[in-house]
Amino acid sequence: QAQLVESGGGLVQAGGSLRLSCATSGIIFRFRAMGWYRQAPGKQRELVATITSGGTTNYPDSVKGRFTISRDNAKNTVYLQMNSLKPEDTAVYYCNLAPANTYYWGQGTQVTVSS
């Protein structure tokens, strides 16, 4: 049974940084494209970063240049380094496959950016 567990969220001031981690089990991690997603209150969940099995990354314009996704296949873990955080980055952050698998959503980790 697949399990994806996010961690690393918290409260940070605008301009600060956080590094999120997503530990996975039950999937053949090294062969899967992975993504980080976020959902702010009252908004739909959105994709913020993807990384292919080969390490190719992609970001929407809203986070490009500020967020970096990476992966450690030996640890079955995907990371999201977030720099220059803005209040509008406040959301619950989730990892999942890319495209997402409905059954793999975890609890997420809360990121709150104060102004």
Disulfide bonds with the S-S distance in Angstrom:
Cys22-Cys95 1.76
